Amino acid sequence: MMTKVALAAATLLVGAAAVAGVVWSAADVDTVGRHRFEQELRIPPLLAPRTDAAGRKVFDLDLRSGRSELLPGTRTETWGVNGPHLGPTLRASRGDTVLMRVRNRLPEATTLHWHGMHLPAHADGSPHQPVAPGATWMPSWKIDQPAATLWYHPHPHDRTADHVYRGVAGLWILDDPQARMAELPERYGVDDIPLILQDKRLDDDGRLDFGQHAISPIGRLGDTVLVNGTHDPHLRVRHRRVRLRLLNASTARVYNVGFADDRDFTLVGTDSGLLERPERVRRIQLSVGERAELVVAVRPGERIVLRSHPPELGTDVFNNRFAGGADTLELLELRAAETLVEGPEPPARLADHERLDLAAARTRRFELSGSASINGRRMDMDRIDDVVALGSTEIWEVHNRAGIPHNFHVHDIHFRVLGEGGRRPPAHLRGWKDTVYVAPGETVRFAARFTDYADPRTPYMFHCHILEHEDRGMMGQFVVVQPGDEPEHLGDHP
């Protein structure tokens, strides 16, 4: 006969199992069939720069708070750039000198980081360039890198996830003559469409919910995806081929983007520029901060749904469930007109890529542990973690020792992935990158050349771009110096 103690213990176990079952079953999100795609997709406006007396293109950016309609018929407090939520798209060309006038009208200090831009460290918008409330920051530099889809977002120390989640983010499109020769769709908002993906947790009144699942290994995951800040969006397509510029501007979620009917599409570009050759694929996986450019062909009168399928995270079953690995999310419906404007297919060759000489390349190793450290150290604003010689080519090996998802972003440079888990990189990693996913237990090797800018006192960042991990301390700093020089930044260094 069972004792009272044993009966109580058994009851507790049954109760705990029941709770665990409820938590497990509620951990995945599936929005298939829940959308009617009633809202027309908003297209972020292009910000027209003015030209100053020095010939620089001047972009005026006001960071401000406001109220936005994230759900139809509701208003919620949000942050944005030149408006209450998200920001305008910036566009400039290789060879342009730009001046950014960043005015902070927010209630707390922040920064604005030009993600993917090759530029001097003092203009990077890292945690070392804070902009106080009411202050204006005016960095300037000359653009010298291939055409690409970049973006901008806040990067304040310990507060990046919060600021991005509130809505401060926008695209930056770079052009150059070589890219125009590829004859890809390029009419912004017509056949060249920006798609900024952000997942949110919204309460019944449409307000931002800043809570998160207690078991989540990566931070806040939302059950509502906004595209360009639009809920339940559709896009009217009037061209046979349309270019989609995808940006994962979420704080934690990994998207595995494809179409509901599993049609293939042409991948033409990744983070830092066009591929050498187009690749036919059915999925493109984007961790936080990654971008991709794809061209999809549509038929007259059809409606097709862009969907995020369950991502391949490489985790165990438990962490996969609570990191969004079982989630299926409807993103956008494309509605093709009955008569479509024809356009050419992407050419067999898109761009010429620089070859890196690895014969004398130095190799550095980065170990990602837990959710808050790299090489066993948490971020310290007064510590230089690595010193790189100007003009050098290096190989960086990034190993994920944790059982949870991570990715890795390096400021200033773009890199070529040499291997993923000891294998040849797949199609989506064969172009220039600045952010890469690193699955648990895997090592990603990439090569980069450090050119143009040396500054012994101002560092660049490298970090996990899952923003809660970054805020917890999974970030380090490096300076680029003239060969033989030492860093002048305060703190210890290698």
C-alpha positions as a printed Julia matrix, in Angstrom:
494×3 Matrix{Float64}:
  0.0    0.0     0.0
  1.39   3.43   -0.98
  2.38   5.66    1.95
  1.2    9.26    2.21
  4.72  10.47    1.45
  5.01   8.28   -1.62
  1.54   9.32   -2.76
  2.44  12.99   -2.37
  5.68  12.47   -4.31
  3.85  10.64   -7.08
  1.28  13.44   -7.26
  4.03  16.04   -7.55
  5.71  14.06  -10.33
  2.46  13.72  -12.23
  1.81  17.45  -11.8
  5.32  18.35  -12.92
  4.98  16.09  -15.95
  1.67  17.71  -16.82
  3.18  21.2   -16.54
  6.19  20.13  -18.6
  3.84  18.73  -21.24
  1.92  22.0   -21.44
  5.15  24.03  -21.65
  6.52  21.71  -24.35
  3.36  21.75  -26.45
  3.13  25.55  -26.25
  6.76  26.14  -27.2
  6.36  25.9   -30.97
  4.63  28.41  -33.24
  2.76  27.52  -36.44
  0.91  30.34  -38.22
  0.04  28.43  -41.41
 -3.6   29.07  -42.28
 -3.98  31.87  -39.74
 -3.31  34.74  -42.14
 -5.46  36.44  -44.73
 -2.67  38.82  -45.8
 -4.96  41.81  -45.57
 -2.4   44.64  -45.22
 -0.48  46.03  -48.16
  3.25  45.75  -47.5
  4.8   49.02  -46.4
  7.93  49.97  -48.31
 10.41  52.01  -46.23
 10.96  55.34  -48.01
 14.29  56.09  -49.64
 16.02  58.92  -47.81
 17.29  61.47  -50.32
 20.61  62.93  -49.1
 21.64  66.5   -49.65
 25.12  67.44  -50.87
 27.25  69.76  -48.76
 29.95  72.21  -49.85
 32.59  69.49  -49.59
 30.67  67.24  -51.99
 29.61  64.79  -49.31
 26.21  63.1   -49.32
 24.59  64.14  -46.05
 21.98  61.86  -44.46
 19.9   63.35  -41.63
 18.73  60.68  -39.17
 16.6   61.5   -36.12
 16.19  58.71  -33.56
 12.84  59.23  -31.89
 10.0   57.57  -30.01
  6.39  57.53  -31.13
  3.27  55.42  -31.54
  2.8   52.84  -34.27
  0.06  50.56  -35.52
  1.77  47.17  -35.26
 -1.63  45.46  -35.24
 -4.46  47.0   -37.26
 -6.55  49.37  -35.18
 -4.12  49.54  -32.25
 -1.37  51.96  -31.25
  1.75  51.11  -29.29
  4.87  52.89  -28.08
  7.78  52.26  -30.45
 11.12  53.74  -31.5
 12.32  54.54  -34.98
 14.45  56.7   -37.25
 12.8   59.73  -38.91
  9.51  58.21  -37.81
  7.94  56.2   -35.0
  9.05  52.71  -36.16
 11.96  51.37  -38.24
 13.8   53.82  -40.5
 14.21  54.95  -44.1
 16.33  53.04  -46.58
 19.67  54.72  -47.27
 21.26  54.4   -50.71
 24.74  55.38  -51.83
 27.34  54.31  -54.39
 30.9   53.13  -54.27
 33.1   56.22  -54.34
 30.63  58.44  -52.47
 31.76  60.24  -49.34
 28.95  60.29  -46.81
 28.26  62.34  -43.7
 25.75  60.94  -41.23
 23.97  63.45  -38.96
 22.57  61.25  -36.19
 20.41  63.15  -33.71
 19.29  61.24  -30.6
 15.8   62.29  -29.49
 15.3   59.09  -27.48
 15.09  59.11  -23.68
 18.4   57.27  -23.26
 21.83  57.08  -24.86
 22.22  54.84  -27.88
 24.4   54.36  -30.96
 23.82  53.72  -34.65
 26.01  51.0   -36.16
 26.42  50.6   -39.92
 26.29  46.8   -40.08
 28.44  45.41  -42.91
 30.12  48.72  -43.74
 33.88  48.92  -44.28
 34.85  52.14  -42.5
 37.13  53.69  -39.85
 36.59  52.4   -36.32
 35.67  55.85  -34.99
 32.74  55.98  -37.46
 31.49  52.44  -36.8
 28.71  53.22  -34.3
 29.93  50.64  -31.8
 29.45  50.92  -28.01
 32.43  53.31  -28.07
 30.46  55.98  -29.96
 27.46  56.61  -27.66
 25.08  59.44  -28.53
 23.53  61.03  -25.45
 19.89  62.2   -25.46
 19.73  65.52  -27.31
 23.2   65.09  -28.81
 24.22  64.77  -32.48
 26.93  62.46  -33.85
 28.4   63.15  -37.31
 30.72  60.44  -38.66
 31.99  60.63  -42.25
 33.82  58.19  -44.53
 34.3   57.25  -48.2
 32.43  54.16  -49.37
 34.75  51.63  -51.02
 33.18  48.18  -51.2
 31.04  46.17  -53.63
 27.31  46.59  -54.07
 25.46  44.96  -51.18
 22.44  45.04  -48.89
 23.63  46.36  -45.53
 21.66  47.67  -42.58
 21.88  49.96  -39.58
 20.82  49.44  -35.98
 21.68  50.52  -32.41
 24.68  48.99  -30.63
 24.69  50.36  -27.05
 26.55  48.26  -24.52
 24.16  45.88  -22.69
 21.07  47.4   -24.36
 21.18  46.41  -28.03
 18.37  43.83  -27.92
 15.96  46.27  -26.29
 16.66  49.11  -28.72
 16.37  46.91  -31.83
 13.21  45.25  -30.5
 11.59  48.66  -30.04
 12.08  49.24  -33.76
 15.33  51.09  -34.52
 16.57  49.47  -37.74
 16.78  50.15  -41.46
 18.36  49.03  -44.73
 21.36  50.54  -46.45
 21.75  49.67  -50.14
 25.16  50.1   -51.78
 25.5   50.34  -55.56
 28.47  50.03  -57.89
 28.9   49.89  -61.7
 29.81  46.19  -61.75
 26.53  45.22  -60.08
 24.51  47.18  -62.67
 26.06  45.05  -65.42
 24.3   42.02  -63.93
 20.94  43.49  -65.04
 19.1   42.45  -61.91
 15.79  44.08  -60.94
 16.74  47.43  -59.39
 13.68  49.71  -59.23
 13.28  50.18  -55.52
  9.81  49.35  -54.28
  8.71  48.21  -57.76
 10.67  45.08  -58.7
 13.42  45.46  -56.05
 11.71  44.96  -52.69
 13.16  45.29  -49.15
 11.89  42.75  -46.61
 12.85  43.52  -43.01
 11.84  40.55  -40.82
 11.18  41.1   -37.11
  9.24  38.86  -34.75
  7.34  40.43  -31.86
  5.41  39.46  -28.78
  2.26  41.6   -28.72
 -0.44  41.74  -26.07
 -4.17  41.91  -26.87
 -3.94  45.69  -27.19
 -1.16  45.44  -29.77
  1.51  46.69  -27.36
  5.05  45.3   -27.3
  5.52  42.55  -24.72
  9.09  42.59  -23.38
  8.77  39.23  -21.63
 10.26  36.0   -22.88
  9.97  32.29  -22.29
 11.87  31.31  -19.15
 13.41  28.29  -20.91
 14.49  30.04  -24.13
 18.24  29.58  -24.72
 18.44  32.54  -27.09
 16.17  35.23  -25.67
 12.89  36.74  -26.8
 10.99  34.87  -29.53
  7.79  36.4   -30.84
  4.77  34.65  -32.3
  3.98  37.57  -34.65
  6.25  38.39  -37.59
  6.18  41.9   -39.02
  7.63  42.55  -42.47
  8.74  46.17  -42.87
  6.66  46.75  -39.75
  3.55  45.39  -41.52
  1.31  42.75  -39.94
 -0.27  40.12  -42.23
  1.2   41.68  -45.41
  0.75  41.17  -49.13
  2.81  42.53  -52.03
  1.34  43.3   -55.45
  3.77  42.1   -58.11
  3.65  43.51  -61.64
  6.9   42.08  -62.97
  7.7   38.53  -64.06
 10.81  38.53  -61.89
 11.14  40.32  -58.6
 14.18  40.83  -56.4
 13.66  40.4   -52.67
 16.25  41.83  -50.26
 15.82  39.86  -47.04
 17.1   41.1   -43.69
 16.79  39.22  -40.4
 16.41  42.18  -38.03
 15.02  40.11  -35.17
 16.77  39.87  -31.83
 17.01  36.07  -31.6
 15.0   34.15  -34.2
 16.53  32.18  -37.08
 14.42  32.12  -40.27
 14.52  29.42  -42.95
 12.92  31.25  -45.85
 11.27  29.57  -48.83
  7.89  29.38  -50.51
  4.85  27.45  -49.37
  4.73  25.53  -52.68
  8.44  24.65  -52.41
  9.33  26.34  -55.7
 12.96  27.15  -56.21
 14.34  30.65  -56.63
 17.64  32.23  -57.57
 20.01  33.33  -54.83
 22.07  36.23  -56.18
 23.6   37.86  -53.1
 24.45  37.44  -49.44
 25.56  39.79  -46.65
 28.36  41.67  -48.35
 27.59  41.48  -52.03
 26.59  39.5   -55.08
 27.61  35.88  -55.55
 30.0   35.08  -58.38
 27.28  32.93  -59.96
 23.57  32.61  -59.22
 22.46  29.55  -57.28
 19.1   27.79  -57.57
 17.82  26.96  -54.08
 14.55  26.31  -52.24
 15.55  27.62  -48.83
 17.77  30.36  -47.47
 18.47  30.26  -43.73
 19.17  33.58  -42.03
 20.38  33.96  -38.47
 20.14  37.35  -36.77
 21.82  40.08  -38.82
 22.24  38.04  -42.02
 20.93  39.23  -45.38
 20.18  37.59  -48.71
 19.11  38.79  -52.15
 16.95  36.46  -54.2
 15.12  36.66  -57.51
 11.82  34.8   -57.85
  9.78  34.26  -60.99
  6.0   34.48  -60.77
  3.18  33.51  -63.13
  0.34  35.86  -64.13
 -2.48  35.99  -61.59
 -0.98  33.6   -59.05
 -0.67  34.06  -55.3
  2.3   32.54  -53.52
  3.25  32.65  -49.86
  6.73  33.37  -48.57
  7.22  31.26  -45.46
  9.81  30.59  -42.78
 10.07  26.82  -42.48
 11.52  25.15  -39.35
 15.2   26.16  -39.3
 18.05  23.67  -39.09
 19.68  24.75  -35.83
 21.79  21.65  -35.15
 20.76  21.52  -31.49
 19.39  18.73  -29.31
 15.62  18.16  -29.26
 15.03  20.24  -26.12
 16.98  23.32  -27.2
 15.64  23.04  -30.74
 12.08  23.31  -29.43
 12.71  26.34  -27.22
 14.96  28.13  -29.74
 12.3   28.21  -32.47
 13.54  25.15  -34.34
 10.03  23.73  -34.71
  8.37  26.98  -35.81
  6.63  27.59  -39.14
  5.78  31.22  -39.85
  3.89  32.81  -42.72
  5.7   35.97  -43.85
  4.18  37.52  -46.95
  1.82  36.78  -49.84
  2.93  37.76  -53.34
 -0.03  38.66  -55.58
  0.91  38.63  -59.25
 -0.96  40.82  -61.73
 -2.77  39.21  -64.66
 -0.32  40.88  -67.04
  3.34  40.99  -66.05
  6.28  43.03  -67.32
  8.94  40.68  -68.64
 12.56  40.91  -67.56
 15.8   38.99  -68.14
 16.92  36.03  -66.09
 19.96  36.59  -63.85
 23.13  36.17  -65.91
 25.43  33.17  -65.56
 28.04  35.38  -63.87
 27.17  38.13  -61.4
 30.45  39.46  -59.98
 34.19  38.93  -59.85
 35.48  38.12  -56.37
 38.89  39.0   -55.02
 41.05  35.98  -54.21
 42.72  35.92  -50.8
 46.3   34.69  -50.48
 46.3   32.4   -47.43
 49.92  31.24  -47.63
 51.08  33.45  -44.74
 47.74  33.9   -43.03
 47.65  33.87  -39.24
 44.96  31.69  -37.65
 42.97  32.81  -34.61
 40.62  30.62  -32.57
 37.38  31.78  -30.94
 35.49  29.53  -28.52
 31.82  30.36  -27.92
 30.84  29.04  -24.48
 27.46  29.17  -22.76
 25.61  32.35  -23.68
 27.91  35.05  -22.35
 31.59  34.56  -23.21
 34.13  34.19  -26.01
 37.39  32.43  -25.19
 36.25  32.31  -21.57
 35.93  36.09  -21.25
 32.94  38.4   -21.05
 32.98  41.72  -22.84
 35.06  44.42  -21.15
 34.99  47.89  -22.72
 38.53  48.57  -21.42
 40.13  45.39  -22.76
 41.58  44.76  -26.21
 41.2   41.07  -27.03
 43.06  40.92  -30.34
 45.48  43.07  -32.31
 45.56  42.78  -36.12
 48.19  44.22  -38.46
 46.98  46.47  -41.26
 47.24  44.75  -44.64
 47.3   41.25  -43.18
 45.13  38.3   -44.2
 43.9   36.08  -41.38
 41.92  32.9   -40.87
 39.47  32.92  -37.99
 38.13  29.67  -36.58
 34.91  30.0   -34.58
 33.84  26.98  -32.54
 30.51  26.65  -30.74
 31.18  24.69  -27.55
 27.68  25.29  -26.23
 24.59  23.21  -26.92
 22.65  26.27  -28.04
 22.56  28.37  -31.23
 25.14  31.08  -31.84
 26.3   33.14  -34.76
 29.31  35.39  -35.28
 29.59  38.9   -36.7
 32.77  40.91  -37.29
 32.71  44.68  -37.73
 34.44  46.46  -40.64
 35.47  43.42  -42.71
 33.76  41.0   -45.03
 34.99  37.42  -45.14
 34.94  34.22  -47.17
 33.8   31.06  -45.42
 36.4   28.31  -45.93
 34.52  25.47  -44.33
 31.5   24.65  -42.23
 31.9   21.63  -39.96
 34.84  20.47  -42.09
 32.7   20.5   -45.26
 32.7   22.73  -48.36
 30.42  25.7   -47.75
 26.88  25.39  -49.13
 25.61  27.8   -51.77
 24.47  30.48  -49.32
 27.95  30.69  -47.74
 30.04  30.93  -50.91
 29.79  34.71  -51.22
 31.16  37.54  -49.09
 29.78  37.46  -45.56
 29.98  39.49  -42.36
 27.75  37.28  -40.18
 27.61  33.49  -40.06
 25.64  30.89  -38.1
 27.68  28.48  -35.94
 25.76  25.36  -34.92
 26.46  23.6   -31.59
 29.62  21.51  -31.79
 30.59  22.94  -35.17
 33.54  25.07  -36.28
 33.27  27.68  -39.04
 36.52  28.85  -40.65
 36.67  32.06  -42.65
 39.34  34.3   -44.15
 39.52  38.08  -44.33
 41.94  40.83  -45.26
 42.25  43.88  -43.01
 42.74  46.96  -45.15
 42.63  50.76  -45.24
 42.06  51.77  -41.62
 44.48  51.56  -38.71
 43.62  53.06  -35.33
 45.53  51.87  -32.25
 43.07  53.5   -29.81
 39.61  52.69  -31.24
 38.44  49.06  -31.46
 36.08  47.15  -33.69
 33.75  44.49  -32.27
 33.27  40.78  -32.89
 30.31  39.1   -31.24
 27.4   36.72  -31.33
 24.59  38.59  -33.07
 21.89  36.84  -31.07
 21.35  40.07  -29.23
 20.66  38.77  -25.73
 23.94  36.83  -25.92
 25.73  39.99  -27.07
 24.2   41.99  -24.22
 25.22  39.34  -21.68
 28.85  39.67  -22.72
 29.44  37.41  -25.74
 31.5   40.08  -27.48
 35.14  41.01  -27.85
 37.24  43.82  -29.31
 40.11  44.09  -31.76
 42.18  46.97  -33.07
 43.88  47.23  -36.45
 47.34  48.81  -36.2
 50.24  49.57  -38.48
 52.63  46.56  -38.56
 54.78  46.62  -35.44
 52.6   49.11  -33.57
 50.92  48.48  -30.22
 47.38  49.4   -29.23
 46.92  52.56  -27.19
 43.54  51.62  -25.75
 43.29  51.4   -21.95
 43.38  47.95  -20.4
 45.35  44.75  -20.89
 45.93  43.22  -24.33
 47.72  40.2   -25.76
